[in-house]
């Protein structure tokens, strides 16, 4: 009964906050800020939902007001949940201990446990609240707030209830299919492999939707045949994939759409337009090989990082200055 009470209280608080849309929130007025010491002391005593972030991260900045709203409805009174945040530029040791590899990383810690459950889904108030209710142990009584889809080895199965909310923000590669379609059946194991390749990547989601069961969604995206593979960003169709349906080609396409380089290193190579390529782009697989000769100056970056984007033109100019020097490599690597 206690869990049911928590669930009902969450639903009422959620409805109240949604009714107050348009009202401002002071940054971190309700959110708890944890250091390594306070994290160790408090997490485990009660349920915690923690955002690991970096101040310069654009996604973190956009999530900030929603996270503060979430803190406002939970950190007051006797709720058995606390909303907190950890600045990983300051608490780097703690973030490393918690396996934080990208920002923001959201983890739920159940009372009495120190191992967190990573949140995967759209970062809006109803979805975050539903996630908390599910993990606290209650059950939501609001029928129009569906639980976010659960990934199986990185692959999400979307429905009419979850599709719109899921693709409303971020990058998504979606397979529209029909179970009876032979080409779909042939693609299925490859699509599973692609999803598995990106299962730990918070920047993109790989999903599928059955058009025989969810025709309205497929109609909205004007699906004429199966399988249809669409790249969707912030709820809008950006591109239709028409290349080879191999694991290598599909993975390379995802990396290209994210602004990453999927190719093996080619020293001082030419780009696709035939012009000299001054910057050596390396991946985790090619990194060791790429820096084994000469002196290498490496920029580790994330495609969504604002500071990285501002540095890019300067880094390109630096690469051009050393283009003719075989003993110096100007490198970038998306980690």
Secondary structure, 3 states (H helix, E strand, C coil): CHHHHHHHHHHHHHHHHHHCCCCCCCCCCCCEECCHHHHHHHECCEEEEEEEECCCCHHHHHHHHHHHHHHHCCCCCCCCEEEEEEECCCCHHHHHHCCCCCCCEEEEECCCCCCCEECCCCCCHHHHHHHHHHHHCCCCCCCCCCCCCCEECCEEEECCCCHHHHHCCCEEEEEEECCCCHHHHHHHHHHHHHHHHCCCCCCEEEEEEECCCCHHHHHHCCCCCCCEEEEEECCEEEEECCCCCCHHHHHHHHHHHCCCCCCCCCCCCECCCCCECCCEEECCCCHHHHCCCCEEEEEEECCCCHHHHHHHHHHHHHHHHCCCCCCEEEEEEEC
